[in-house]
Each structure stands twice: as structure tokens, then as C-alpha cells.
Amino acid sequence: MTVRAGRPRLSGEPNANLSFKCPESAAQMIERAARVSGVKKSEFMREAAVEKAARVLAAAG
């Protein structure tokens, strides 16, 4: 049995890195919302982006 060090995978598929810029006020709002939700910013943004993408694609048919 091989033990792998490091973080657990987010999913069963390879990860892609995404990066974006936003106004400082938006970044602060995202940070506060993530903290209130009890998750890290990356998890908060990942969930928010996937939820928005699903809504857009569902509306597009």
C-alpha cells in the first residue's frame, strides 16, 4: 500500500487553475462571505462559480 502525502483531491478528475482580478471591495466581500460560510475563499469561489455556470447553462437550454 502506498501512502501519498499532501492534500486530498478535490474530485476524481484533474484540476484546472483559474485566476481572475476584481475590485478590492469585491475581494473583501468574497473574503467576508467565505468566512461567514465557514469555508476557505477558494472553496467559496469554486462553489459560487459552478452554481452560476450551472444556472447559465440550464437557462440556455
C-alpha positions in Angstrom: 0.0 0.0 0.0 1.4 3.4 -1.0 0.7 6.4 1.2 0.6 9.7 -0.6 1.4 12.9 1.3 -0.3 16.2 0.6 -3.8 17.5 0.3 -6.7 15.2 -0.7 -8.0 15.6 -4.2 -11.0 17.9 -4.8 -12.5 15.4 -7.2 -11.8 12.3 -9.1 -10.6 14.3 -12.2 -7.6 16.5 -12.8 -7.8 20.1 -11.5 -7.6 23.3 -13.6 -6.2 26.5 -12.2 -8.3 29.6 -12.7 -7.4 33.1 -11.8 -9.1 36.5 -12.1 -8.9 40.1 -11.0 -11.7 42.0 -9.3 -12.1 45.3 -7.4 -10.7 45.3 -3.9 -14.2 45.9 -2.5 -15.4 42.7 -4.2 -12.4 40.7 -2.9 -13.2 41.9 0.6 -16.9 41.0 0.2 -15.9 37.5 -1.0 -13.5 37.0 1.9 -16.2 38.0 4.4 -18.8 35.8 2.8 -16.4 32.8 2.8 -15.5 33.4 6.5 -19.3 33.6 7.4 -19.9 30.4 5.5 -17.0 28.7 7.3 -15.1 27.8 4.2 -11.9 29.0 2.5 -12.1 31.6 -0.2 -11.1 29.1 -2.9 -13.9 26.7 -1.9 -16.4 29.6 -1.7 -15.4 30.8 -5.2 -15.3 27.3 -6.7 -18.9 26.6 -5.4 -20.2 30.0 -6.5 -18.7 29.7 -10.0 -20.0 26.2 -10.5 -23.5 27.2 -9.3 -23.6 30.2 -11.6 -22.3 28.2 -14.6 -25.0 25.6 -14.0 -27.7 28.2 -13.9 -26.5 29.9 -17.1 -26.3 26.6 -18.9 -29.7 25.5 -17.7 -31.3 28.8 -18.8 -29.5 28.5 -22.2 -31.2 25.1 -22.7 
